[in-house]
């Protein structure tokens, strides 16, 4: 069953589709989508549970690096296809809802 296509889910998917093969950590996705990290993490968990995303923990020693490990996400091959289709058929399209949204960001795969 596809995830509920809320505006927030659409923004997260579009941020991931900008560079579908690139791994991004939560804060990067948050900034690209313009959403708080507390908003995106439940969305990322849902998408990963559906198999749309793959994730991995960064292999560092937090004490040495002086920061926590990051969890990296990227769209799975099937996930990228599902995301494009879901965005194409979303009932609440992003175009026109967000002032200043780049036209290429408002079309699935437009910038990728």
C-alpha positions in Angstrom: 0.0 0.0 0.0 1.5 3.4 -1.0 2.1 5.9 1.8 -0.4 8.7 2.4 0.7 11.5 0.0 0.6 14.4 2.4 2.3 17.6 1.4 5.2 16.7 3.7 5.6 13.3 2.1 5.6 14.8 -1.3 8.3 17.3 -0.3 10.5 14.5 1.2 10.1 12.4 -2.0 10.9 15.3 -4.2 14.0 16.1 -2.2 15.2 12.5 -2.6 14.4 12.5 -6.3 16.6 15.5 -7.0 19.5 13.0 -6.8 18.0 9.5 -6.6 21.3 7.6 -6.3 22.9 10.0 -3.7 22.8 9.2 0.0 21.5 12.0 2.2 21.3 12.1 6.0 18.3 13.4 7.8 19.3 17.0 8.2 20.1 17.3 4.5 16.7 15.9 3.6 15.1 18.2 6.2 16.8 21.3 4.6 16.1 20.3 1.0 12.4 19.6 1.8 12.1 22.7 4.1 10.7 20.6 6.9 11.7 20.1 10.5 13.7 16.9 11.3 11.0 15.8 13.6 8.6 15.8 10.7 10.7 13.9 8.2 11.9 11.0 10.4 8.5 9.4 10.7 8.1 9.8 6.9 11.5 8.3 6.2 10.6 5.3 8.5 7.3 4.7 6.7 9.0 4.9 3.3 11.8 2.5 4.4 9.2 0.1 5.7 7.6 0.1 2.3 10.9 -0.7 0.6 11.1 2.7 -1.1 14.2 3.7 0.8 17.4 2.0 1.9 19.4 3.3 4.8 22.6 2.7 6.6 24.4 4.1 9.6 27.6 6.0 9.1 30.7 4.0 10.2 32.4 6.4 12.5 33.5 6.6 16.1 31.3 9.4 17.6 33.8 10.1 20.3 36.6 10.7 17.7 34.4 12.7 15.4 32.8 14.7 18.1 29.3 14.2 16.8 26.7 11.4 16.6 26.6 8.9 13.7 24.4 9.9 10.8 21.9 7.7 9.2 22.0 7.9 5.4 19.0 7.4 3.2 18.5 6.9 -0.5 15.7 5.7 -2.8 15.8 2.1 -3.7 15.5 1.4 -7.5 11.9 0.4 -7.1 11.4 3.2 -4.6 12.4 5.8 -7.2 9.8 4.4 -9.6 7.1 4.3 -6.9 7.9 7.8 -5.8 7.7 9.2 -9.3 4.3 7.5 -9.9 2.9 8.5 -6.5 3.9 12.1 -7.1 2.4 12.1 -10.6 -0.9 10.8 -9.2 -1.0 12.8 -5.9 -4.3 14.5 -5.2 -2.6 17.5 -3.7 0.0 18.6 -6.3 2.8 20.8 -5.1 2.7 23.2 -8.0 1.1 26.4 -6.9 0.9 25.5 -3.2 4.3 26.8 -2.3 5.4 30.3 -3.3 8.9 30.3 -4.9 9.0 26.6 -5.5 11.2 26.0 -8.5 9.3 24.7 -11.5 11.8 21.8 -12.0 11.3 20.8 -8.3 7.6 20.7 -8.8 7.8 18.1 -11.5 8.9 14.5 -10.5 12.4 13.8 -11.7 12.6 17.3 -13.3 15.9 18.1 -11.6 17.4 14.6 -11.3 
